[in-house]
Amino acid sequence: MENTNVDTSIDMLKIALKALDDKQGEEIKVLDIKEITVLADYFVIAHGNNKSHIKALIDRTEEMLSKNGYEPKQIEGYQSASWILLDYGSIIIHIFGKEDRLFYDLERIWSDGKNIDVQELLEDN
């Protein structure tokens, strides 16, 4: 039964990455954090160039995941569009403005997580 959760996480990950890539998300990163926290299996981190771009990234990601039957448990920060968090349970998607991404530096804070090859997941779609 555990494989189903892993397969679901990977499926959601691939859909989210494709959506972010379609809308030219900047510096898309995936961290495998399942060994270090119970928060989620994966963090997806990316940034946009301005508020309109950030909202387009979020809207496309949410639309694509929804079309595939995945609904967010929670969305935080959509109005401010400086750090938006989409919580899908096993994956949490963080979309930042560039300055906020540098300021919060999740990649450093969660550096114990394993970097996943985004290109490999995109090609596997």
Secondary structure, 3 states (H helix, E strand, C coil): CHHHHHHHHHHHHHHHHHHHHHCCCEEEEEEECCCCCCCCCEEEEEEECCHHHHHHHHHHHHHHHHHCCCCCCEEECCCCCCEEEEECCCEEEEEEEHHHHHHHCHHHHCCCCEEECHHHHHHCC
